[in-house]
Amino acid sequence: MLLARADSAWDLLTGRPVSLYATAVLRIGYGLLYLAFLLREFPHRDEIWGPGSPWTPSLAAQLFDQTGWWSFLLLSDSRTYFELCYALALLTSALFLLGWRTRATSLLFAGVVVSFHARAIFMTDGGDNLLLLMALYLTLTACGRRWSLDARRARIKAARTDVARTRHVVAPDLRAARRTLVTVVHNCGVLVIAAQVCFLYGSAGLYKVQGSFWDDGTALHYVLNLELFQPWPALSHAMDRCPLAMAVAGYLTVLTQVAFPFVLFGRLKYPVLTVLLGMHVAIAVVLGLPLFSGTMIVADAVFLPDRFYAFLPHLLRRGTRRCDGPGPERGTGLGSVPQQGGRPDAREEYRPVSRPASGHAGPPPSGSTTAP
């Protein structure tokens, strides 16, 4: 029994890459989030990461000597160099989002995230830390196999059967070894990403259990009254007026986070992921932490199977078809115009035939389907 399970695990690890759609969602999500983040902070880029920052490059270099961090932003104090680095970061995020040469752009994207994170490390939060880790983990995955420019280029190449057949004949063993290596590294990367998210939720829930405020259900009351996290004070105060609902929400949050690592292999993970989605949306709106919530929502996408993502286009097309509906004059052929010599429209078929004054009805004109 143990040997059979080991063989099954080995086949799963080396047989085929798993969660290709999920890793594509992570690539698109984190590329989009970081691109939006850089564009949002574009007017403040010099004060945060540039030469005009209060945390000067010399102070950052001294901290790097102690912590071992690294940033290509510190290679020069020139403002022109910083602007070029910022433009490179924007371009890299966009290319990573689109999945262009993903193997190379994933490494560039990880370098961008590490450099900008380390340059202003005292301005980061939990969302930035998770995005940094995910950027590093995604370099191990084949996140460009689905929904990317690389996937489109691969489909075009696959259509050229002669080229594909020649490549297989030249070095089949080398291609097989490369395919196995890529599969193993990709699957290990997906496993590390899933383990990281499980550890994050589990540790967050266990830390909450140890707190007295979460134990008595008053934690959200104090959170809602922090001025630093009140983008909509009226909304925060309105929610604070429902202590019972806030206590239930607090207990549900702790229960969901603690139970998350234990429900991943059953159908309970779908309602748990739905609760977590609602929790992160509430954090983004009520507490004003959209980047943190977006990072967590994208990370949760790794636990949805590929069949879910493969079914999404069909579901969207079906919903669009239902919303559109057949129009009053929409037919199955060439619009509402009947074909020449075909069966006449029902409204024209039963139209009364007008007779001439002589009382004799002659034959209709040639090629006509209705009476004159």
Buried (B, 14 or more C-beta within 10 A) or exposed (E): EEEEEEEEEEEEBEEEBBBBBBBBBBBBBBBBBBBBBBEEBEEEBBEBBBBEBEBEBEEBEEBBEEEEBEBBBBEBEEEEBBEEBBEBBBBBBBBBBBBBBBEEBBBBBBBBBBBBBBBBBEEBEEBBBBBBBBBBBBBBBBBBBBBBBBBEBEEEEEEEEEEEEEEEEEEEEEEEEEEEEBBBBBBBBBBBBBEBBBEBBBEBBEEBEEEEBBBEBBBBBEBBEEEEBBEEEEEBEEBBEEEEEBBEBBBEBBBBBBBBBEBBEEEEBEEBBEBBBEBBBBBBBBBBBBBBBBBBBBBBBBBBEBEBBEEEEEEEEEEEEEEEEEEEEEEEEEEEEBEEEEEEBEEEEEEEEEEEEEEEEEEEEEEEBEEE
